[in-house]
Amino acid sequence: MPLIKRRFHIPCREDECLKLYELLKERLPPVSYVSIELTNKGLLVEAYGYESDVKQLWIEAKKLIGPLKEVWGKSGLKKYEVDLLARIARKTLPPRVLVEVLRKMLYVAEYDDNSNAITTNAPRDEVLKLAEKVAELNTIVGKYAANTSTRYFIIAGSVLSGLDPEEVVRISMSLGLLRQHENDEESEKKELTVNWKEALENFLKNVKKQVE
């Protein structure tokens, strides 16, 4: 059976494209390769695989598009340029951390590398407040983090738990989520033992149990 590559365009408005994008990623059947790109005119789906699999993928996508657009069409999504958020906070901020924080707070959020912008349904004041907090912590946690992913984890853990970075590090060390950086044993720098998003999930669960 031949391998083929196909592109499919899904027209949608800016305020609905993101949710369609997220839900399609979760529900589309597997093929050898599939990418979903947000564009100015909608979603661009590119699939590569066996011809029958690619055709089935598009059949399933069309089944999802109508109901999903009906459900999410009035989503109220807004786009925030990361450069603008940084100017407001007067500090640089890692957009992926802000997106993960928003998602953990049960908002829809997505970061687009091409436009360097975050799209979310969170209230504007909440986005600005969280951006300032993430930016502020980004200037502090470097002394604890041996690499970027560890820095992301400590920032997000501190924002979501309300704990100081030092306390996030202490608890995470006791949980085995962080360890002393092997190449810098005399410093305070730590490194993750797992993926930063997985570590964040485990950290928040344990902090919640302690509170309860």
C-alpha positions as CSV (number, residue, x, y, z in Angstrom):
1,M,0.0,0.0,0.0
2,P,1.5,3.4,-1.0
3,L,2.6,6.1,1.4
4,I,1.1,9.5,0.7
5,K,1.2,13.0,2.1
6,R,-1.9,15.2,2.2
7,R,-2.7,18.7,3.4
8,F,-6.2,19.6,4.6
9,H,-7.3,23.1,5.5
10,I,-10.0,23.7,8.1
11,P,-11.4,27.3,8.0
12,C,-12.1,28.7,11.5
13,R,-12.1,32.1,13.3
14,E,-9.2,33.0,15.6
15,D,-11.5,32.6,18.6
16,E,-12.3,29.0,17.8
17,C,-9.1,27.7,16.0
18,L,-7.2,27.1,19.2
19,K,-9.7,24.8,20.8
20,L,-10.3,22.9,17.6
21,Y,-6.5,22.5,17.4
22,E,-6.2,21.1,20.9
23,L,-9.1,18.7,20.6
24,L,-8.1,17.5,17.2
25,K,-4.6,16.7,18.4
26,E,-6.2,14.5,21.1
27,R,-8.8,12.7,19.0
28,L,-7.3,12.2,15.5
29,P,-6.4,8.6,14.7
30,P,-2.7,7.8,14.4
31,V,-0.7,7.9,11.2
32,S,3.0,7.9,10.5
33,Y,3.2,11.6,10.7
34,V,0.6,14.4,11.4
35,S,1.0,18.0,12.2
36,I,-1.6,20.7,12.9
37,E,-0.6,24.3,12.3
38,L,-2.5,27.4,13.3
39,T,-2.6,29.9,10.5
40,N,-4.3,33.3,9.8
41,K,-7.0,31.5,7.9
42,G,-7.6,28.5,10.0
43,L,-6.0,25.1,10.7
44,L,-3.6,23.4,8.3
45,V,-3.4,19.6,8.9
46,E,-0.6,17.8,7.2
47,A,-0.6,14.0,7.3
48,Y,1.8,11.4,6.0
49,G,1.2,7.6,6.0
50,Y,-0.5,4.8,4.3
51,E,-3.2,6.0,1.9
52,S,-6.0,4.2,3.8
53,D,-4.9,5.7,7.1
54,V,-4.6,9.2,5.8
55,K,-8.1,9.0,4.3
56,Q,-9.5,7.6,7.5
57,L,-7.8,10.5,9.4
58,W,-9.6,13.0,7.3
59,I,-12.9,11.2,7.6
60,E,-12.6,11.3,11.4
61,A,-11.5,14.9,11.4
62,K,-14.6,16.0,9.4
63,K,-16.8,14.1,11.9
64,L,-15.2,16.1,14.7
65,I,-15.1,19.6,13.1
66,G,-18.8,20.3,13.0
67,P,-19.6,19.4,16.6
68,L,-16.5,21.0,18.0
69,K,-17.0,24.3,16.1
70,E,-20.5,24.4,17.4
71,V,-19.4,23.8,21.0
72,W,-16.4,26.0,21.1
73,G,-17.3,28.7,18.6
74,K,-18.0,31.3,21.3
75,S,-14.9,30.7,23.3
76,G,-13.8,34.4,23.8
77,L,-10.1,33.6,23.2
78,K,-7.7,36.5,23.1
79,K,-4.1,36.8,21.8
80,Y,-1.3,38.4,23.8
81,E,2.0,39.1,22.3
82,V,4.8,37.9,24.5
83,D,6.9,41.0,23.8
84,L,4.0,43.2,25.1
85,L,3.6,41.1,28.2
86,A,7.4,41.4,28.8
87,R,7.2,45.2,28.4
88,I,4.4,45.4,30.9
89,A,6.2,43.2,33.4
90,R,9.5,45.1,32.6
91,K,11.2,41.7,32.5
92,T,11.5,38.8,30.1
93,L,9.4,35.8,30.7
94,P,9.3,32.2,29.4
95,P,5.9,31.9,27.6
96,R,5.7,28.1,27.9
97,V,5.7,28.5,31.7
98,L,2.9,31.1,31.6
99,V,0.9,28.8,29.3
100,E,1.4,25.8,31.6
101,V,0.3,27.9,34.6
102,L,-2.8,29.0,32.8
103,R,-3.7,25.4,31.8
104,K,-3.2,24.2,35.4
105,M,-5.7,26.9,36.4
106,L,-8.1,25.3,33.9
107,Y,-7.9,28.0,31.3
108,V,-7.4,27.2,27.6
109,A,-3.9,28.4,26.6
110,E,-1.6,27.9,23.7
111,Y,1.8,29.4,22.7
112,D,2.5,30.0,19.0
113,D,6.2,30.2,18.2
114,N,5.7,31.8,14.8
115,S,3.8,34.9,16.2
116,N,5.4,34.7,19.6
117,A,2.0,35.1,21.2
118,I,-0.1,33.3,23.7
119,T,-3.8,32.7,23.0
120,T,-6.0,32.1,26.1
121,N,-9.5,32.5,27.4
122,A,-8.2,33.7,30.8
123,P,-9.4,37.2,31.9
124,R,-7.0,40.0,30.9
125,D,-6.2,41.0,34.4
126,E,-5.4,37.4,35.4
127,V,-3.0,37.0,32.4
128,L,-1.2,40.3,33.2
129,K,-0.9,39.4,36.9
130,L,0.5,35.9,36.2
131,A,2.8,37.3,33.5
132,E,4.3,39.7,36.0
133,K,4.7,36.9,38.6
134,V,6.4,34.5,36.1
135,A,8.7,37.3,34.9
136,E,9.6,38.2,38.5
137,L,10.5,34.6,39.4
138,N,12.4,34.1,36.2
139,T,15.0,36.6,37.5
140,I,15.2,34.8,40.8
141,V,15.3,31.0,40.3
142,G,18.4,30.9,38.2
143,K,20.5,30.3,41.2
144,Y,18.6,27.1,42.0
145,A,18.2,25.7,38.4
146,A,21.0,23.9,36.6
147,N,19.1,24.1,33.3
148,T,16.0,25.6,31.5
149,S,13.5,22.8,32.3
150,T,14.4,23.0,36.0
151,R,13.9,26.7,35.9
152,Y,10.5,26.3,34.3
153,F,9.5,23.8,36.9
154,I,10.5,25.9,39.9
155,I,8.7,29.0,38.5
156,A,5.5,27.2,37.7
157,G,5.6,25.3,41.0
158,S,6.0,28.6,43.0
159,V,3.3,30.5,41.1
160,L,0.7,27.6,41.4
161,S,1.4,26.7,45.0
162,G,2.1,30.2,46.4
163,L,5.3,28.9,47.9
164,D,8.7,30.6,47.7
165,P,11.1,29.0,45.3
166,E,13.3,27.8,48.2
167,E,10.3,25.9,49.6
168,V,9.5,24.5,46.2
169,V,13.1,23.2,45.9
170,R,13.1,21.8,49.4
171,I,9.8,19.8,48.9
172,S,10.8,18.7,45.4
173,M,14.1,17.3,46.8
174,S,12.3,15.3,49.4
175,L,10.0,13.9,46.7
176,G,12.9,12.9,44.5
177,L,11.8,15.3,41.8
178,L,15.0,17.3,42.1
179,R,18.6,16.3,42.8
180,Q,21.9,18.1,43.3
181,H,23.4,19.0,39.9
182,E,26.3,16.5,39.6
183,N,28.6,18.9,37.9
184,D,28.1,21.7,40.4
185,E,28.0,19.9,43.8
186,E,29.2,23.0,45.8
187,S,26.4,25.3,44.6
188,E,22.6,25.5,45.2
189,K,21.9,24.4,41.6
190,K,19.5,21.4,41.2
191,E,18.3,19.4,38.2
192,L,15.1,17.5,37.5
193,T,14.9,13.8,37.7
194,V,11.8,13.7,35.4
195,N,10.2,15.8,32.7
196,W,9.3,19.3,34.1
197,K,5.6,19.0,33.4
198,E,5.5,15.6,35.0
199,A,7.4,16.9,38.0
200,L,5.0,19.8,38.3
201,E,2.0,17.5,38.3
202,N,3.6,15.3,41.0
203,F,4.6,18.4,43.1
204,L,1.2,20.0,43.0
205,K,-0.5,16.7,44.0
206,N,1.7,16.3,47.0
207,V,1.4,20.0,48.0
208,K,-2.4,19.6,47.8
209,K,-2.3,16.5,50.0
210,Q,-0.3,18.4,52.6
211,V,-2.8,21.2,52.7
212,E,-5.7,18.8,53.0
